[in-house]
Amino acid sequence: MALVPAVATQVSENVMHYKDGTGVSDNDIVVQTGDVSRYNQFLLSSTAGALDVDVSLNGTDYTTAPLSLTDLGATTSDPVIVTAANRMYGFVGSFALIRVRQNGATAATKVNLRCTSVQGN
């Protein structure tokens, strides 16, 4: 298997979808967004492997610790910083760039990041 970065698709004026990223090794970048400053809500999933999310506010420098995510399938609201396969995660914010990295040796597959813009937030 080879590293395959996610492909961006503009779904509508307010939705960008980065889909089907695949990793091989720990810290492989499976999603690297372009400018996402127009979006403020994000959903993330994969069918295998674990993921970390790093964000940039200025378009150059990324966080050195993964972003906390909400596990949308959990019964508690405890944030997580590493995802599990076949679950849906969400996060909100105003970022310039987002990158999603594989966490660990298990290949991350079918990594999907959906960026949406909700007015009034």
N, C-alpha and C positions, 0 to 999 in steps of 0.2 A: 504494500500500500504506500502511496506517496502523499505528501502534504498537498492539500488542495484548498486554497483560500475560498471563502464564501463568495458567491457572485451576487452583486447588487441588482435589484429590480425595483424600479419606481412603480408601485402598485396604483397609487393615486396621488393627488396633490399633497395629501397629508400622511401618506404611508410609504415607507421605504423598507424593503425586505432583503436582507442578506441571507442567502440560503445555501445549504449543503456544503458547508465547510468541513474539511476532514483533516485531522492531525495524525502524526506518527509518534512524536516524541514529546516529553515533558517540555512545557513552555512554547511549543509551536503556536504561532499566531494563526488561528483558524478563521477569524473575522477581523478585518481592518477596515473601519468605515472611512468614508470621506467626511466632509463637513456635515455634522448632524445637529447643528445649532438651531435649526428650525423645528426640531422634534423635542418632546418632553416626557414621553412615556415609552418604555422599552420592554419587550418580552424576549426571553431566551430559552432555547431548548436544544437537546441533542438526543440521539438514540443510543449512544454509547459514550463512555468516558466521562471525565469530570472537567469542569471549566472554571476559569477565573476571569473577572472583568476588570480591566484598567481603563481609566478615563483621563482625558486631557481637557483642561479648561481654556488653555491658550493656544491649542493646536500644535504644540511642540513637546511639552513635558507631560509625562504620564504619572499617575499615582504610583507609589512604590509598594503599596499594599492593595490587595483586591477590594473592589467595591462590595458592600453588603447588599445582598439581594433578598427579595421576599419569595419564599417558596409558596407558590399559589395553590399547591395541592396539600399543604400542611394544615393540621388542625390547630397549630399554635402560630403565633406571629413572630417567633424568634428569627432574626436575620441569619443568613448563611453567607459564607464567602467562597465556598466551593460547591458546585452543583453536583447533582446525581443524575444519571441517565434517565430518560423518559419522564422527566418532570418539567413543569413550566415554572419559570422564574420571572419576576418583574422588578423593575426599578424605575425611578423617576428622577429627573434632573435636567439641567441645562448644560450640555457638554459641547465642546468643539469636535472632539474625536473620541471614538470608543474602539478598544481592541479586546478581543476575546482570546484567551490562551488556553491550551490544553493543560490540565493539571494532572501530573502523574504519567505513568508509562502506558496505561490503557488508551488505545487510540480513540479520540473523539470523532464521532461520525454524525453526519447530517446535522451539523450545527446550524441553527437558524436564529437570527436576530431580527425582530420586527420593531421598527421605529415609527411612532405615531405622534401626531401633533393634536393636542386637545386644546381648543380655544378656551381662554379664561383662566388657564392655570399658569 
